């Protein structure tokens, strides 16, 4: 059921990259064209991060098993 | 059938009589044993069980005595208590009313705890260098605990409230009793094999030293140490320390605290993201304004003036997008993106340095700074400043040619 799962490491890396871009743009010492490229990249990162953060995950599930390839099988918690 | 001389008591009468017997027979007695299930009530009274391998004795220490005790009673402590025996009639339970306590060496559990702690410490299992950092933004979180206790509710509700974008997976286990450490170790091993798992919380609510024992067992400790995913331990209350806490990558004081350590607050992260985008937009518009002032230095003629009005439009567009960014609506993101995309292309076309770099030059009259755009003007001027992409030169006009 977990079709595509963004991973925590890439989210963290994206947020870090965004911080770097902000610092660079505020310093304002690259050529304009490069600055605009950074800006573009920053907007893309912002959009992707927001998509991840906007997800509302389903309620807690029970981890049933982990396959050989490391994929997780989970099920609804019975009752509650 | 009841014989004539048999006395029939009420329960209350019997308990009162037994109490009288006990109190007169044991007005003062000393007992050695291990403290367990020690509870301090807000009233100031302390209730605990004194026990050894074979038996248990309910004990109570009233507030007036408790405040005078020279030792702080704690589970696992081996003590000699003195006091009197009595019966708590309402429950028909006999108990010891303690009036003094002294230490009698450490209890068996306490000794086992310390031996294991020393052994694992010597192996380097508590080494700070072994500790894995927790991810800042965990998206899949495993919780290993009892599915019925307060701990699981505390952890899950805290995670859902702070960080609803994460997937939370429960691995239900017994957290006390014979099977507990085996189940906890197996759950850790299973979680450790999952590909997309970011962090594991393992723990339970408070209890006596016996209740927490599964978290003091070697099997649990080694499974935590071996887990490739960062592990946060959350066993009992603030004051309970277990071997699991020493081995875990991070020790949380309570299950709720573990969830708070693991999960950031979504609104904070969103806010930081918005702020970054806003600062970025402001940075770019400052850049474009700088560009404008450089351009206005160069651009004086009518022909270039037309470009200037386009630049001003571009600047306005940046202002517009900056403002929208500051309003911070998610839906504006795509609009900004395309708007700035177009702007980027346009500004690239306009950059006068790009024009100069292609081999063109700008001539002006050095004293007035007026642009020289015809051969006739040049002949009249006599001398000109010529601007290239990398600097200026002064020239003298020798005359017109064909």
Interface residues (C-beta under 8 A of the other chain):
Chain A: X2 X5 X6 X7 X8 X9 X11 X12 X15 X18 X19 X21 X22 X25 X26 X28 X32 X33 X35 X36 X37 X38 X39 X40 X42 X43 X44 X46 X47 X49 X50 X52 X53 X54 X55 X56 X57 X58 X59 X60 X61 X62 X63 X65 X66 X69 X70 X71 X72 X74 X77
Chain B: X135 X136 X137 X138 X139 X140 X142 X143 X147 X156 X160 X164 X165 X166 X167 X168 X169 X170 X171 X172 X190 X191 X193 X194 X195 X196 X197 X198 X266 X269 X270 X272 X273 X276 X277 X279 X280 X281 X282 X283 X284 X286 X287 X288 X290 X291 X330 X333 X334 X336 X337 X340 X341 X343 X344 X347 X348 X351
